């Protein structure tokens, strides 16, 4: 799928280690729904997490990329959480700042895969 000129968006199954780390990061920040981005450094194969958000920046045509439309599931989740009286996303006041990370521009040598 063409997202922007020269940028292709495709489905990517993240390695289990990345999924488990993303879950730990979002739980530590009290984030129920959001986005986590990471790089895989070509030189050593290590995962480097650089962005954890209480919102997702996934804007591509989800049904085409994922094979289903996640909108209905997301709305159901928000309604369920609202009825339970829980916050849907975002760090709580007492935990705000837990996930502060330093950013630096990524270079081509740093990564050969980006997860979302």
Secondary structure, DSSP 8 states (H G I E B T S, - for coil): -EEETTEE-------HHHHHHHHHHHHHTT-SS-EEEEEE-TTT--EEEEEEESS----S-HHHHHSS-THHHHHHHHHHHHHHT---SS--TTTTTTT--------TTT-S-EE-
